[in-house]
Protein backbone atom coordinates (compact mmCIF):
# COMPACT_ATOMS: atom_id res chain seq x y z
CA UNK A 1 0.00 0.00 0.00
CA UNK A 2 1.21 3.49 -0.86
CA UNK A 3 2.18 5.76 2.04
CA UNK A 4 0.34 9.07 2.37
CA UNK A 5 2.39 11.99 3.64
CA UNK A 6 0.98 15.23 5.03
CA UNK A 7 1.64 18.56 3.33
CA UNK A 8 3.60 19.61 6.42
CA UNK A 9 5.86 16.54 6.14
CA UNK A 10 6.46 17.19 2.45
CA UNK A 11 7.38 20.83 3.10
CA UNK A 12 9.75 19.87 5.91
CA UNK A 13 11.32 17.22 3.68
CA UNK A 14 11.91 19.77 0.89
CA UNK A 15 13.37 22.23 3.39
CA UNK A 16 15.68 19.51 4.71
CA UNK A 17 16.95 18.78 1.20
CA UNK A 18 17.46 22.47 0.40
CA UNK A 19 19.32 23.13 3.64
CA UNK A 20 21.46 19.98 3.68
CA UNK A 21 25.20 20.18 4.19
CA UNK A 22 27.56 19.79 1.24
CA UNK A 23 28.41 16.17 1.98
CA UNK A 24 24.81 14.96 2.32
CA UNK A 25 23.15 13.51 -0.77
CA UNK A 26 19.47 13.58 -1.58
CA UNK A 27 19.48 9.79 -1.36
CA UNK A 28 20.71 10.00 2.24
CA UNK A 29 17.98 12.50 3.11
CA UNK A 30 15.36 10.25 1.47
CA UNK A 31 16.64 7.23 3.42
CA UNK A 32 16.64 9.21 6.70
CA UNK A 33 13.03 10.25 6.08
CA UNK A 34 12.07 6.78 4.86
CA UNK A 35 10.68 8.07 1.57
CA UNK A 36 11.60 7.23 -2.00
CA UNK A 37 14.00 9.46 -3.86
CA UNK A 38 11.44 9.87 -6.62
CA UNK A 39 8.84 11.17 -4.14
CA UNK A 40 11.35 13.61 -2.72
CA UNK A 41 12.23 14.84 -6.22
CA UNK A 42 8.53 15.22 -7.04
CA UNK A 43 7.96 17.33 -3.89
CA UNK A 44 10.89 19.59 -4.79
CA UNK A 45 9.43 20.16 -8.26
CA UNK A 46 6.02 20.85 -6.71
CA UNK A 47 7.56 23.33 -4.28
CA UNK A 48 9.18 25.19 -7.17
CA UNK A 49 5.82 25.28 -8.92
CA UNK A 50 4.16 26.54 -5.72
CA UNK A 51 2.14 23.32 -5.40
CA UNK A 52 2.69 22.40 -1.72
CA UNK A 53 1.24 25.18 0.43
CA UNK A 54 0.33 24.22 4.01
CA UNK A 55 -3.41 23.93 4.48
CA UNK A 56 -4.19 23.77 0.76
CA UNK A 57 -3.67 21.41 -2.09
CA UNK A 58 -1.88 24.02 -4.19
CA UNK A 59 1.27 26.19 -3.57
CA UNK A 60 4.41 25.72 -1.20
CA UNK A 61 5.59 29.13 -0.11
CA UNK A 62 3.83 32.44 -0.14
CA UNK A 63 4.97 34.34 -3.20
CA UNK A 64 4.66 37.63 -1.35
CA UNK A 65 7.05 36.44 1.40
CA UNK A 66 9.68 34.55 -0.58
CA UNK A 67 12.04 36.25 -2.96
CA UNK A 68 14.25 34.37 -5.34
CA UNK A 69 17.95 35.01 -4.60
CA UNK A 70 18.35 36.83 -7.91
CA UNK A 71 15.52 39.23 -6.94
CA UNK A 72 17.44 40.65 -3.96
CA UNK A 73 19.33 43.89 -4.51
CA UNK A 74 22.99 44.06 -3.52
CA UNK A 75 22.04 46.28 -0.59
CA UNK A 76 19.42 43.76 0.63
CA UNK A 77 21.95 40.93 0.32
CA UNK A 78 24.56 42.86 2.27
CA UNK A 79 22.02 43.77 4.95
CA UNK A 80 21.00 40.14 5.59
CA UNK A 81 24.66 39.03 5.59
CA UNK A 82 25.50 41.70 8.18
CA UNK A 83 22.41 40.79 10.20
CA UNK A 84 23.42 37.10 10.30
CA UNK A 85 27.14 37.67 10.89
CA UNK A 86 28.31 36.17 14.17
CA UNK A 87 25.04 34.34 14.84
CA UNK A 88 24.75 30.62 15.38
CA UNK A 89 23.45 28.61 12.42
CA UNK A 90 20.11 28.18 14.19
CA UNK A 91 19.70 31.92 14.81
CA UNK A 92 20.78 32.83 11.28
CA UNK A 93 18.40 30.22 9.84
CA UNK A 94 15.55 31.69 11.86
CA UNK A 95 16.24 35.18 10.51
CA UNK A 96 16.50 33.81 6.98
CA UNK A 97 13.18 31.97 7.33
CA UNK A 98 11.52 35.22 8.44
CA UNK A 99 12.73 36.75 5.17
CA UNK A 100 11.61 33.75 3.11
CA UNK A 101 15.19 32.60 2.49
CA UNK A 102 17.13 29.44 3.09
CA UNK A 103 20.33 29.79 5.11
CA UNK A 104 22.52 28.37 2.35
CA UNK A 105 21.57 31.23 0.02
CA UNK A 106 23.43 33.83 2.04
C-alpha positions, 0 to 999 in steps of 0.5 A, a space after each residue: 500500500 502506498 504511504 500518504 504523507 501530510 503537506 507539512 511533512 512534504 514541506 519539511 522534507 523539501 526544506 531539509 533537502 534544500 538546507 542539507 550540508 555539502 556532503 549529504 546527498 538527496 538519497 541519504 535525506 530520502 533514506 533518513 526520512 524513509 521516503 523514496 528518492 522519486 517522491 522527494 524529487 517530485 515534492 521539490 518540483 512541486 515546491 518550485 511550482 508553488 504546489 505544496 502550500 500548508 493547508 491547501 492542495 496548491 502552492 508551497 511558499 507564499 509568493 509575497 514572502 519569498 524572494 528568489 535570490 536573484 531578486 534581492 538587490 545588492 544592498 538587501 543581500 549585504 544587509 541580511 549578511 551583516 544581520 546574520 554575521 556572528 550568529 549561530 546557524 540556528 539563529 541565522 536560519 531563523 532570521 532567513 526563514 523570516 525573510 523567506 530565504 534558506 540559510 545556504 543562500 546567504 
